[in-house]
Amino acid sequence: MIRLQSVCKLFISGRGHVQALSEISFMAENGQGVILVGRSGSGKTTLLNCIGTLELPDSGAIYYNGTDICRLSLRRRTLFRRQEMGFVFQAGNLLPWLTVAENLQFPLELNGIRGKAQRGRIEELLATFGLTGYEKALPVELSGGESQRIAFARAIAHEPAILLADEPTASLDSSTGKQLVELMVSLCQTKGTTLFIATHDQELLAMADTVITLKDGKMEQRI
């Protein structure tokens, strides 16, 4: 379970003080899918970054199974992200000089999964995402949909407890994007992974257990 309590984040820029998040509080159970919606600048990405410990809130707390992950040391936060988090970015962010198999191998190596177990996991992921035979392909040789499927496969390779996806369908056509999110939600429910998706796509809302609407850094509505 992950619980946010009065999370606030303030940025100082050339525009002055920008309240990116203001008093955000909600809870998500294991295996739930949470979709964050709102206009650009509403705070969706900042909220994902705080949940993922890539940024720290200025006040408030984020609890994972009772531990305030914002108060962990830098080293422990790094280990927490490596072991418990998966990230899917808008552009996929596959390492372009590595093959598909090597991109999938990366998080497994970081988490000490090697040898036969590693090879088996890569084969399982490729089969799950319908990309068996793509092991030696480079990212530049993939379509947009294939790249995002590999990015998603890489994010869940080590079976994280929490998956964060920032506009994962923005570069895809609506049909391909919907199929990707359906697969994402299904696999997360099966594994008990808590899923957070930031999106502008209103068609995806029906797939979520919870929809949170943000406006100017505030939680305007929760459904």
ROGUKE-471067 format. One record per residue: residue in one letter; z, x, y of N, C-alpha, C in turn; residue number from 1. Coordinates in Angstrom, 1 decimal. Layout:
// ROGUKE-471067
<'A'; <Z; X; Y>; <Z; X; Y>; <Z; X; Y>; NUM>
...
//
This chain:
// ROGUKE-471067
<'M'; <0.0; 0.8; -1.2>; <0.0; 0.0; 0.0>; <0.0; 0.9; 1.3>; 1>
<'I'; <-0.7; 0.4; 2.2>; <-0.7; 1.1; 3.5>; <-0.4; 0.1; 4.6>; 2>
<'R'; <0.5; 0.6; 5.5>; <1.1; -0.3; 6.5>; <1.1; 0.4; 7.9>; 3>
<'L'; <0.5; -0.2; 8.9>; <0.5; 0.3; 10.2>; <1.5; -0.4; 11.1>; 4>
<'Q'; <2.2; 0.3; 11.9>; <3.3; -0.3; 12.7>; <3.2; 0.2; 14.1>; 5>
<'S'; <2.7; -0.7; 15.0>; <2.7; -0.5; 16.4>; <2.0; 0.8; 16.8>; 6>
<'V'; <0.8; 1.0; 16.2>; <0.0; 2.3; 16.4>; <-0.7; 2.3; 17.8>; 7>
<'C'; <-0.4; 3.3; 18.5>; <-1.1; 3.4; 19.9>; <-1.7; 4.8; 20.0>; 8>
<'K'; <-2.9; 4.9; 20.7>; <-3.6; 6.1; 20.9>; <-4.2; 6.1; 22.3>; 9>
<'L'; <-3.9; 7.1; 23.1>; <-4.4; 7.3; 24.4>; <-5.2; 8.5; 24.6>; 10>
<'F'; <-6.4; 8.4; 25.2>; <-7.2; 9.6; 25.5>; <-7.3; 9.8; 27.0>; 11>
<'I'; <-7.3; 11.0; 27.4>; <-7.5; 11.4; 28.8>; <-8.9; 12.1; 28.9>; 12>
<'S'; <-9.7; 11.5; 29.7>; <-11.1; 12.0; 29.9>; <-11.4; 12.0; 31.4>; 13>
<'G'; <-12.7; 12.3; 31.7>; <-13.2; 12.2; 33.0>; <-13.1; 10.8; 33.6>; 14>
<'R'; <-13.0; 9.8; 32.7>; <-12.9; 8.4; 33.2>; <-11.4; 8.0; 33.4>; 15>
<'G'; <-10.5; 9.0; 33.2>; <-9.1; 8.7; 33.4>; <-8.5; 8.5; 32.0>; 16>
<'H'; <-7.4; 7.6; 32.0>; <-6.7; 7.3; 30.8>; <-7.4; 6.1; 30.1>; 17>
<'V'; <-7.7; 6.3; 28.8>; <-8.4; 5.3; 28.0>; <-7.4; 5.0; 26.8>; 18>
<'Q'; <-7.0; 3.7; 26.8>; <-6.1; 3.2; 25.7>; <-7.0; 2.9; 24.6>; 19>
<'A'; <-7.2; 3.8; 23.6>; <-8.1; 3.6; 22.5>; <-7.5; 2.6; 21.5>; 20>
<'L'; <-6.2; 2.7; 21.3>; <-5.5; 1.7; 20.4>; <-4.2; 1.3; 21.0>; 21>
<'S'; <-3.9; 0.0; 20.9>; <-2.7; -0.5; 21.5>; <-1.9; -1.4; 20.6>; 22>
<'E'; <-0.8; -1.0; 20.1>; <0.1; -1.8; 19.3>; <-0.6; -2.4; 18.1>; 23>
<'I'; <-1.2; -1.6; 17.3>; <-1.9; -2.1; 16.1>; <-0.9; -2.1; 14.9>; 24>
<'S'; <-0.8; -3.3; 14.3>; <0.1; -3.5; 13.2>; <-0.5; -4.4; 12.1>; 25>
<'F'; <-0.6; -3.9; 10.9>; <-1.1; -4.8; 9.8>; <-0.8; -4.0; 8.5>; 26>
<'M'; <-1.0; -4.7; 7.4>; <-0.7; -4.1; 6.1>; <-1.9; -4.4; 5.1>; 27>
<'A'; <-2.2; -3.5; 4.2>; <-3.2; -3.6; 3.2>; <-2.7; -3.2; 1.9>; 28>
<'E'; <-2.9; -4.1; 0.9>; <-2.4; -3.8; -0.5>; <-3.4; -2.9; -1.2>; 29>
<'N'; <-3.0; -2.3; -2.3>; <-3.9; -1.5; -3.1>; <-5.0; -2.4; -3.6>; 30>
<'G'; <-6.3; -1.9; -3.5>; <-7.4; -2.6; -4.0>; <-8.0; -3.6; -3.0>; 31>
<'Q'; <-7.4; -3.8; -1.9>; <-7.9; -4.7; -0.9>; <-9.1; -4.1; -0.1>; 32>
<'G'; <-10.0; -4.9; 0.4>; <-11.0; -4.5; 1.3>; <-10.8; -5.0; 2.7>; 33>
<'V'; <-10.7; -4.1; 3.7>; <-10.4; -4.5; 5.1>; <-11.6; -4.1; 5.9>; 34>
<'I'; <-12.2; -5.0; 6.6>; <-13.3; -4.8; 7.5>; <-12.9; -4.8; 9.0>; 35>
<'L'; <-13.2; -3.8; 9.7>; <-12.9; -3.7; 11.1>; <-14.2; -4.0; 11.9>; 36>
<'V'; <-14.1; -5.0; 12.8>; <-15.3; -5.3; 13.6>; <-14.9; -5.3; 15.1>; 37>
<'G'; <-15.9; -5.2; 15.9>; <-15.7; -5.1; 17.4>; <-16.8; -4.3; 18.0>; 38>
<'R'; <-17.0; -4.5; 19.3>; <-18.1; -3.8; 20.0>; <-17.8; -2.3; 20.0>; 39>
<'S'; <-18.9; -1.5; 20.3>; <-18.7; -0.1; 20.5>; <-17.6; 0.2; 21.5>; 40>
<'G'; <-16.7; 1.1; 21.2>; <-15.7; 1.4; 22.1>; <-14.4; 0.6; 21.9>; 41>
<'S'; <-14.5; -0.3; 20.9>; <-13.3; -1.2; 20.7>; <-12.1; -0.5; 20.0>; 42>
<'G'; <-12.4; 0.6; 19.4>; <-11.3; 1.4; 18.8>; <-11.4; 1.5; 17.3>; 43>
<'K'; <-12.6; 1.0; 16.7>; <-12.7; 1.0; 15.2>; <-12.7; 2.4; 14.7>; 44>
<'T'; <-13.5; 3.3; 15.2>; <-13.5; 4.7; 14.7>; <-12.2; 5.4; 14.9>; 45>
<'T'; <-11.6; 5.2; 16.0>; <-10.3; 5.9; 16.3>; <-9.2; 5.4; 15.3>; 46>
<'L'; <-9.3; 4.1; 15.0>; <-8.3; 3.5; 14.0>; <-8.6; 4.1; 12.6>; 47>
<'L'; <-9.8; 4.2; 12.2>; <-10.1; 4.9; 10.9>; <-9.6; 6.3; 10.9>; 48>
<'N'; <-9.9; 7.1; 12.0>; <-9.4; 8.5; 12.1>; <-7.9; 8.6; 12.0>; 49>
<'C'; <-7.2; 7.7; 12.6>; <-5.7; 7.7; 12.5>; <-5.3; 7.4; 11.1>; 50>
<'I'; <-5.9; 6.4; 10.4>; <-5.5; 6.1; 9.1>; <-5.8; 7.3; 8.2>; 51>
<'G'; <-6.9; 8.0; 8.4>; <-7.3; 9.2; 7.7>; <-6.6; 10.4; 8.1>; 52>
<'T'; <-5.7; 10.4; 9.0>; <-5.0; 11.5; 9.6>; <-5.9; 12.6; 10.2>; 53>
<'L'; <-7.1; 12.2; 10.5>; <-8.0; 13.1; 11.3>; <-7.5; 13.2; 12.7>; 54>
<'E'; <-6.9; 12.1; 13.2>; <-6.2; 12.1; 14.5>; <-4.8; 11.5; 14.3>; 55>
<'L'; <-3.9; 11.9; 15.2>; <-2.5; 11.4; 15.1>; <-2.3; 10.4; 16.2>; 56>
<'P'; <-1.7; 9.2; 16.0>; <-1.4; 8.3; 17.0>; <-0.3; 8.9; 18.0>; 57>
<'D'; <-0.3; 8.4; 19.2>; <0.7; 8.9; 20.2>; <2.0; 8.3; 19.9>; 58>
<'S'; <2.0; 7.1; 19.3>; <3.3; 6.4; 18.9>; <3.0; 5.4; 17.8>; 59>
<'G'; <4.0; 4.9; 17.2>; <3.8; 4.1; 16.0>; <3.9; 4.9; 14.7>; 60>
<'A'; <3.6; 4.2; 13.6>; <3.7; 4.9; 12.3>; <2.6; 4.3; 11.4>; 61>
<'I'; <2.2; 5.1; 10.4>; <1.3; 4.7; 9.4>; <1.9; 5.1; 8.0>; 62>
<'Y'; <2.3; 4.1; 7.3>; <3.0; 4.3; 6.0>; <2.0; 4.2; 4.8>; 63>
<'Y'; <2.1; 5.1; 3.9>; <1.4; 5.1; 2.7>; <2.4; 5.1; 1.6>; 64>
<'N'; <2.6; 4.0; 0.8>; <3.6; 3.9; -0.2>; <5.0; 4.4; 0.4>; 65>
<'G'; <5.3; 3.9; 1.6>; <6.6; 4.2; 2.2>; <6.8; 5.5; 2.9>; 66>
<'T'; <5.8; 6.4; 2.9>; <5.8; 7.6; 3.6>; <5.0; 7.6; 4.9>; 67>
<'D'; <5.6; 7.9; 6.0>; <4.8; 8.0; 7.3>; <3.9; 9.2; 7.2>; 68>
<'I'; <2.7; 9.0; 7.0>; <1.7; 10.1; 6.8>; <1.5; 10.9; 8.1>; 69>
<'C'; <1.8; 10.2; 9.2>; <1.6; 10.9; 10.5>; <2.6; 12.0; 10.8>; 70>
<'R'; <3.7; 11.9; 10.1>; <4.8; 12.9; 10.3>; <4.8; 14.0; 9.2>; 71>
<'L'; <3.8; 14.0; 8.4>; <3.6; 15.1; 7.5>; <3.2; 16.4; 8.2>; 72>
<'S'; <3.5; 17.5; 7.7>; <3.1; 18.8; 8.2>; <1.5; 18.9; 8.2>; 73>
<'L'; <1.0; 19.8; 8.9>; <-0.5; 20.0; 8.9>; <-1.0; 20.3; 7.5>; 74>
<'R'; <-0.3; 21.1; 6.8>; <-0.7; 21.5; 5.4>; <-0.7; 20.3; 4.5>; 75>
<'R'; <0.4; 19.5; 4.6>; <0.6; 18.3; 3.7>; <-0.4; 17.2; 4.1>; 76>
<'R'; <-0.8; 17.1; 5.4>; <-1.8; 16.1; 5.7>; <-3.1; 16.5; 5.2>; 77>
<'T'; <-3.4; 17.9; 5.2>; <-4.7; 18.4; 4.6>; <-4.8; 18.1; 3.2>; 78>
<'L'; <-3.7; 18.3; 2.4>; <-3.6; 18.0; 1.0>; <-3.8; 16.5; 0.7>; 79>
<'F'; <-3.1; 15.8; 1.6>; <-3.2; 14.3; 1.4>; <-4.6; 13.8; 1.6>; 80>
<'R'; <-5.3; 14.3; 2.6>; <-6.7; 13.9; 2.7>; <-7.5; 14.3; 1.5>; 81>
<'R'; <-7.3; 15.5; 1.1>; <-8.1; 16.1; 0.0>; <-7.9; 15.2; -1.3>; 82>
<'Q'; <-6.7; 14.9; -1.6>; <-6.3; 14.2; -2.8>; <-6.4; 12.7; -2.8>; 83>
<'E'; <-6.0; 12.1; -1.7>; <-5.9; 10.6; -1.6>; <-6.9; 9.9; -0.8>; 84>
<'M'; <-7.7; 10.6; 0.0>; <-8.7; 10.0; 0.9>; <-10.1; 10.3; 0.5>; 85>
<'G'; <-11.0; 9.3; 0.7>; <-12.4; 9.5; 0.6>; <-13.0; 9.0; 1.9>; 86>
<'F'; <-14.1; 9.7; 2.4>; <-14.7; 9.4; 3.7>; <-16.2; 9.1; 3.5>; 87>
<'V'; <-16.7; 8.0; 4.1>; <-18.2; 7.8; 4.1>; <-18.6; 7.7; 5.5>; 88>
<'F'; <-19.5; 8.5; 6.0>; <-19.9; 8.5; 7.4>; <-21.2; 7.8; 7.6>; 89>
<'Q'; <-21.5; 7.5; 8.8>; <-22.7; 6.7; 9.2>; <-24.0; 7.4; 8.7>; 90>
<'A'; <-24.0; 8.7; 8.9>; <-25.2; 9.5; 8.6>; <-25.1; 10.1; 7.2>; 91>
<'G'; <-24.1; 9.8; 6.4>; <-24.0; 10.4; 5.1>; <-23.3; 11.7; 5.0>; 92>
<'N'; <-23.8; 12.6; 5.9>; <-23.2; 14.0; 6.0>; <-23.2; 14.8; 4.7>; 93>
<'L'; <-24.2; 14.6; 3.9>; <-24.4; 15.4; 2.7>; <-24.7; 16.8; 3.2>; 94>
<'L'; <-24.2; 17.8; 2.4>; <-24.5; 19.2; 2.7>; <-25.9; 19.5; 2.3>; 95>
<'P'; <-26.8; 19.8; 3.3>; <-28.3; 19.8; 3.1>; <-28.7; 20.9; 2.2>; 96>
<'W'; <-27.9; 22.0; 2.1>; <-28.4; 23.2; 1.3>; <-27.9; 23.1; -0.2>; 97>
<'L'; <-27.2; 22.0; -0.5>; <-26.7; 21.8; -1.8>; <-27.5; 20.6; -2.5>; 98>
<'T'; <-27.6; 20.7; -3.8>; <-28.3; 19.7; -4.5>; <-27.4; 18.4; -4.6>; 99>
<'V'; <-27.9; 17.4; -5.2>; <-27.1; 16.1; -5.3>; <-25.9; 16.5; -6.2>; 100>
<'A'; <-26.1; 17.1; -7.3>; <-25.0; 17.5; -8.3>; <-24.0; 18.4; -7.6>; 101>
<'E'; <-24.4; 19.3; -6.8>; <-23.5; 20.2; -6.1>; <-22.7; 19.5; -5.0>; 102>
<'N'; <-23.3; 18.5; -4.3>; <-22.6; 17.7; -3.4>; <-21.5; 16.9; -4.0>; 103>
<'L'; <-21.8; 16.4; -5.2>; <-20.7; 15.7; -6.0>; <-19.7; 16.6; -6.5>; 104>
<'Q'; <-20.1; 17.8; -6.8>; <-19.2; 18.8; -7.4>; <-18.1; 19.2; -6.4>; 105>
<'F'; <-18.5; 19.2; -5.1>; <-17.6; 19.8; -4.1>; <-16.2; 19.2; -4.1>; 106>
<'P'; <-16.0; 17.8; -4.0>; <-14.6; 17.3; -4.0>; <-13.9; 17.5; -5.3>; 107>
<'L'; <-14.7; 17.6; -6.4>; <-14.1; 17.8; -7.7>; <-13.5; 19.2; -7.8>; 108>
<'E'; <-14.2; 20.2; -7.3>; <-13.7; 21.5; -7.2>; <-12.5; 21.6; -6.4>; 109>
<'L'; <-12.5; 21.0; -5.2>; <-11.3; 21.1; -4.3>; <-10.1; 20.5; -5.0>; 110>
<'N'; <-10.3; 19.5; -5.9>; <-9.1; 18.9; -6.6>; <-8.9; 19.4; -8.0>; 111>
<'G'; <-9.5; 20.6; -8.3>; <-9.2; 21.2; -9.5>; <-9.8; 20.6; -10.8>; 112>
<'I'; <-10.8; 19.8; -10.6>; <-11.5; 19.1; -11.7>; <-12.7; 20.0; -12.0>; 113>
<'R'; <-12.7; 20.7; -13.2>; <-13.8; 21.6; -13.5>; <-14.2; 21.5; -14.9>; 114>
<'G'; <-15.2; 22.3; -15.3>; <-15.7; 22.3; -16.7>; <-16.2; 21.0; -17.2>; 115>
<'K'; <-15.9; 20.7; -18.4>; <-16.4; 19.5; -19.1>; <-16.1; 18.2; -18.3>; 116>
<'A'; <-14.8; 18.1; -17.8>; <-14.4; 16.9; -17.0>; <-15.2; 16.8; -15.8>; 117>
<'Q'; <-15.6; 17.9; -15.1>; <-16.4; 17.8; -13.9>; <-17.8; 17.3; -14.2>; 118>
<'R'; <-18.4; 17.9; -15.3>; <-19.8; 17.5; -15.6>; <-19.8; 16.1; -16.0>; 119>
<'G'; <-18.8; 15.6; -16.8>; <-18.8; 14.2; -17.2>; <-18.6; 13.3; -16.0>; 120>
<'R'; <-17.8; 13.6; -15.0>; <-17.6; 12.8; -13.9>; <-18.9; 12.7; -13.1>; 121>
<'I'; <-19.6; 13.8; -12.9>; <-20.9; 13.8; -12.2>; <-21.9; 12.9; -12.9>; 122>
<'E'; <-22.0; 13.0; -14.2>; <-22.9; 12.2; -14.9>; <-22.6; 10.7; -14.8>; 123>
<'E'; <-21.3; 10.4; -14.8>; <-20.8; 9.0; -14.7>; <-21.2; 8.5; -13.3>; 124>
<'L'; <-21.0; 9.2; -12.3>; <-21.3; 8.8; -10.9>; <-22.8; 8.5; -10.7>; 125>
<'L'; <-23.6; 9.4; -11.2>; <-25.0; 9.3; -11.1>; <-25.5; 8.0; -11.8>; 126>
<'A'; <-24.9; 7.8; -13.0>; <-25.3; 6.6; -13.8>; <-24.8; 5.3; -13.0>; 127>
<'T'; <-23.6; 5.3; -12.5>; <-23.1; 4.2; -11.8>; <-24.0; 3.8; -10.6>; 128>
<'F'; <-24.5; 4.8; -9.9>; <-25.2; 4.5; -8.7>; <-26.8; 4.5; -8.9>; 129>
<'G'; <-27.1; 4.5; -10.2>; <-28.6; 4.4; -10.5>; <-29.4; 5.6; -10.1>; 130>
<'L'; <-28.8; 6.8; -10.2>; <-29.5; 8.0; -9.7>; <-29.5; 9.1; -10.8>; 131>
<'T'; <-29.4; 8.7; -12.1>; <-29.5; 9.7; -13.1>; <-30.9; 10.4; -13.0>; 132>
<'G'; <-30.9; 11.7; -13.2>; <-32.1; 12.5; -13.0>; <-32.3; 13.1; -11.7>; 133>
<'Y'; <-31.4; 12.7; -10.7>; <-31.5; 13.2; -9.4>; <-30.6; 14.5; -9.1>; 134>
<'E'; <-30.1; 15.0; -10.2>; <-29.1; 16.1; -10.1>; <-29.6; 17.3; -9.3>; 135>
<'K'; <-30.8; 17.7; -9.4>; <-31.4; 18.8; -8.7>; <-32.0; 18.5; -7.4>; 136>
<'A'; <-32.1; 17.3; -7.0>; <-32.7; 16.9; -5.8>; <-31.9; 17.4; -4.6>; 137>
<'L'; <-32.6; 17.7; -3.5>; <-31.9; 18.1; -2.2>; <-31.8; 16.8; -1.4>; 138>
<'P'; <-30.8; 16.7; -0.5>; <-30.7; 15.5; 0.4>; <-32.0; 15.2; 1.1>; 139>
<'V'; <-32.8; 16.2; 1.6>; <-34.0; 15.9; 2.3>; <-35.0; 15.1; 1.5>; 140>
<'E'; <-34.8; 15.2; 0.1>; <-35.8; 14.5; -0.8>; <-35.4; 13.1; -1.1>; 141>
<'L'; <-34.2; 12.6; -0.6>; <-33.7; 11.3; -0.8>; <-34.1; 10.3; 0.3>; 142>
<'S'; <-34.2; 9.0; -0.1>; <-34.3; 8.0; 0.9>; <-33.0; 7.7; 1.6>; 143>
<'G'; <-33.0; 6.9; 2.6>; <-31.8; 6.7; 3.3>; <-30.7; 6.0; 2.4>; 144>
<'G'; <-31.2; 5.0; 1.6>; <-30.3; 4.3; 0.7>; <-29.8; 5.2; -0.4>; 145>
<'E'; <-30.6; 6.1; -0.9>; <-30.2; 7.0; -1.9>; <-29.1; 8.0; -1.3>; 146>
<'S'; <-29.4; 8.5; -0.1>; <-28.4; 9.4; 0.5>; <-27.1; 8.8; 0.7>; 147>
<'Q'; <-27.0; 7.5; 1.1>; <-25.8; 6.8; 1.3>; <-25.1; 6.5; 0.0>; 148>
<'R'; <-25.8; 6.3; -1.1>; <-25.2; 6.1; -2.4>; <-24.6; 7.4; -2.9>; 149>
<'I'; <-25.2; 8.5; -2.6>; <-24.7; 9.8; -3.0>; <-23.4; 10.1; -2.2>; 150>
<'A'; <-23.5; 9.8; -0.9>; <-22.4; 10.0; 0.0>; <-21.2; 9.2; -0.5>; 151>
<'F'; <-21.4; 7.9; -0.9>; <-20.3; 7.1; -1.4>; <-19.8; 7.6; -2.7>; 152>
<'A'; <-20.7; 8.1; -3.6>; <-20.3; 8.6; -4.9>; <-19.5; 9.9; -4.6>; 153>
<'R'; <-19.8; 10.7; -3.7>; <-19.1; 11.9; -3.4>; <-17.7; 11.5; -2.9>; 154>
<'A'; <-17.6; 10.5; -2.1>; <-16.3; 10.0; -1.5>; <-15.3; 9.5; -2.5>; 155>
<'I'; <-15.8; 9.0; -3.6>; <-14.9; 8.4; -4.6>; <-14.9; 9.3; -5.9>; 156>
<'A'; <-15.5; 10.5; -5.8>; <-15.6; 11.3; -7.0>; <-14.2; 11.7; -7.6>; 157>
<'H'; <-13.3; 11.9; -6.7>; <-11.9; 12.3; -7.1>; <-11.0; 11.1; -7.2>; 158>
<'E'; <-11.6; 9.9; -7.2>; <-10.8; 8.7; -7.3>; <-9.7; 8.6; -6.3>; 159>
<'P'; <-10.0; 8.6; -5.0>; <-9.0; 8.5; -4.0>; <-8.3; 7.2; -3.9>; 160>
<'A'; <-7.1; 7.1; -3.3>; <-6.4; 5.9; -3.2>; <-6.9; 5.1; -2.0>; 161>
<'I'; <-7.5; 5.7; -1.0>; <-7.9; 5.1; 0.2>; <-9.4; 5.6; 0.5>; 162>
<'L'; <-10.3; 4.6; 0.8>; <-11.6; 5.0; 1.2>; <-11.9; 4.5; 2.6>; 163>
<'L'; <-12.4; 5.3; 3.4>; <-12.7; 5.0; 4.8>; <-14.2; 5.1; 5.1>; 164>
<'A'; <-14.8; 4.1; 5.5>; <-16.3; 4.1; 5.7>; <-16.6; 3.7; 7.2>; 165>
<'D'; <-17.2; 4.5; 7.9>; <-17.5; 4.3; 9.3>; <-19.0; 4.0; 9.5>; 166>
<'E'; <-19.3; 2.7; 9.7>; <-20.6; 2.2; 9.9>; <-21.6; 2.7; 8.8>; 167>
<'P'; <-21.2; 2.5; 7.5>; <-22.0; 3.1; 6.4>; <-23.3; 2.5; 6.2>; 168>
<'T'; <-23.6; 1.3; 6.8>; <-24.9; 0.7; 6.6>; <-25.8; 0.7; 7.9>; 169>
<'A'; <-25.3; 1.4; 8.9>; <-26.0; 1.4; 10.2>; <-27.4; 1.9; 10.1>; 170>
<'S'; <-27.7; 2.9; 9.3>; <-29.0; 3.5; 9.2>; <-29.9; 2.8; 8.1>; 171>
<'L'; <-29.4; 1.8; 7.5>; <-30.1; 1.1; 6.3>; <-30.6; -0.2; 6.7>; 172>
<'D'; <-31.6; -0.7; 6.0>; <-32.1; -2.1; 6.2>; <-31.0; -3.0; 5.6>; 173>
<'S'; <-31.0; -4.3; 6.1>; <-29.9; -5.2; 5.8>; <-29.7; -5.4; 4.3>; 174>
<'S'; <-30.8; -5.5; 3.5>; <-30.7; -5.7; 2.1>; <-30.0; -4.5; 1.4>; 175>
<'T'; <-30.5; -3.3; 1.7>; <-30.0; -2.1; 1.1>; <-28.5; -1.9; 1.5>; 176>
<'G'; <-28.2; -2.2; 2.8>; <-26.8; -2.1; 3.2>; <-25.9; -3.0; 2.5>; 177>
<'K'; <-26.3; -4.3; 2.4>; <-25.5; -5.3; 1.7>; <-25.2; -4.9; 0.2>; 178>
<'Q'; <-26.2; -4.4; -0.5>; <-26.1; -3.9; -1.8>; <-25.1; -2.8; -1.9>; 179>
<'L'; <-25.2; -1.8; -1.0>; <-24.2; -0.7; -1.0>; <-22.8; -1.2; -0.8>; 180>
<'V'; <-22.6; -2.1; 0.1>; <-21.2; -2.5; 0.4>; <-20.7; -3.4; -0.8>; 181>
<'E'; <-21.5; -4.2; -1.4>; <-21.1; -4.9; -2.6>; <-20.7; -4.0; -3.7>; 182>
<'L'; <-21.4; -2.9; -3.9>; <-21.0; -1.9; -4.9>; <-19.7; -1.2; -4.5>; 183>
<'M'; <-19.6; -0.9; -3.2>; <-18.4; -0.2; -2.7>; <-17.2; -1.1; -2.9>; 184>
<'V'; <-17.3; -2.4; -2.6>; <-16.1; -3.3; -2.8>; <-15.8; -3.5; -4.2>; 185>
<'S'; <-16.8; -3.7; -5.1>; <-16.6; -3.9; -6.5>; <-15.9; -2.7; -7.1>; 186>
<'L'; <-16.4; -1.5; -6.9>; <-15.8; -0.3; -7.5>; <-14.3; 0.0; -6.9>; 187>
<'C'; <-14.1; -0.3; -5.7>; <-12.8; -0.1; -5.1>; <-11.8; -1.1; -5.7>; 188>
<'Q'; <-12.2; -2.4; -5.9>; <-11.3; -3.3; -6.6>; <-11.0; -2.9; -8.0>; 189>
<'T'; <-12.0; -2.4; -8.7>; <-11.8; -2.0; -10.1>; <-10.8; -0.9; -10.2>; 190>
<'K'; <-10.9; 0.1; -9.3>; <-10.0; 1.3; -9.3>; <-8.7; 1.1; -8.5>; 191>
<'G'; <-8.6; 0.0; -7.8>; <-7.4; -0.2; -7.0>; <-7.4; 0.6; -5.7>; 192>
<'T'; <-8.5; 1.0; -5.3>; <-8.7; 1.7; -4.0>; <-8.7; 0.8; -2.8>; 193>
<'T'; <-7.9; 1.2; -1.8>; <-7.8; 0.4; -0.6>; <-9.0; 0.8; 0.3>; 194>
<'L'; <-9.8; -0.1; 0.7>; <-11.1; 0.1; 1.4>; <-11.0; -0.3; 2.8>; 195>
<'F'; <-11.4; 0.6; 3.8>; <-11.5; 0.2; 5.2>; <-12.9; 0.5; 5.6>; 196>
<'I'; <-13.6; -0.5; 6.2>; <-15.0; -0.4; 6.6>; <-15.0; -0.8; 8.1>; 197>
<'A'; <-15.5; 0.1; 9.0>; <-15.8; -0.3; 10.4>; <-17.3; -0.6; 10.4>; 198>
<'T'; <-17.6; -1.8; 11.0>; <-19.0; -2.2; 11.0>; <-19.3; -3.1; 12.2>; 199>
<'H'; <-20.6; -3.2; 12.5>; <-21.1; -4.2; 13.5>; <-21.7; -5.4; 12.7>; 200>
<'D'; <-22.0; -5.2; 11.4>; <-22.7; -6.1; 10.6>; <-21.9; -7.4; 10.2>; 201>
<'Q'; <-22.2; -8.5; 10.8>; <-21.5; -9.7; 10.6>; <-21.7; -10.2; 9.2>; 202>
<'E'; <-22.8; -9.9; 8.5>; <-23.1; -10.4; 7.2>; <-22.2; -9.8; 6.2>; 203>
<'L'; <-21.5; -8.7; 6.5>; <-20.6; -8.1; 5.5>; <-19.2; -8.7; 5.5>; 204>
<'L'; <-18.9; -9.6; 6.4>; <-17.5; -10.0; 6.6>; <-17.0; -10.9; 5.4>; 205>
<'A'; <-17.9; -11.6; 4.7>; <-17.5; -12.4; 3.6>; <-17.1; -11.6; 2.4>; 206>
<'M'; <-17.4; -10.3; 2.4>; <-17.0; -9.5; 1.3>; <-15.6; -8.9; 1.4>; 207>
<'A'; <-14.9; -9.1; 2.5>; <-13.6; -8.5; 2.8>; <-12.5; -9.4; 2.4>; 208>
<'D'; <-11.4; -8.8; 2.0>; <-10.1; -9.6; 1.9>; <-9.5; -9.9; 3.2>; 209>
<'T'; <-9.7; -9.0; 4.2>; <-9.1; -9.1; 5.5>; <-10.2; -8.6; 6.5>; 210>
<'V'; <-10.4; -9.4; 7.6>; <-11.2; -9.0; 8.7>; <-10.3; -8.9; 9.9>; 211>
<'I'; <-10.4; -7.7; 10.6>; <-9.6; -7.4; 11.8>; <-10.6; -7.2; 12.9>; 212>
<'T'; <-10.5; -8.0; 14.0>; <-11.4; -7.8; 15.2>; <-10.6; -7.1; 16.2>; 213>
<'L'; <-11.2; -6.0; 16.7>; <-10.7; -5.2; 17.8>; <-11.4; -5.4; 19.1>; 214>
<'K'; <-10.7; -5.4; 20.2>; <-11.3; -5.5; 21.5>; <-10.5; -4.6; 22.5>; 215>
<'D'; <-11.1; -3.6; 23.1>; <-10.4; -2.8; 24.0>; <-9.2; -2.1; 23.4>; 216>
<'G'; <-9.3; -1.8; 22.1>; <-8.1; -1.1; 21.5>; <-7.0; -2.0; 21.0>; 217>
<'K'; <-7.2; -3.3; 21.2>; <-6.2; -4.3; 20.7>; <-6.7; -5.1; 19.6>; 218>
<'M'; <-5.8; -5.5; 18.7>; <-6.1; -6.3; 17.6>; <-6.2; -7.7; 18.1>; 219>
<'E'; <-7.4; -8.2; 18.3>; <-7.6; -9.5; 18.8>; <-7.4; -10.7; 17.8>; 220>
<'Q'; <-7.8; -10.4; 16.6>; <-7.8; -11.4; 15.5>; <-7.7; -10.8; 14.2>; 221>
<'R'; <-7.0; -11.4; 13.3>; <-7.0; -11.0; 11.9>; <-7.2; -12.3; 11.0>; 222>
<'I'; <-8.2; -12.2; 10.1>; <-8.5; -13.3; 9.2>; <-8.3; -12.9; 7.8>; 223>
//
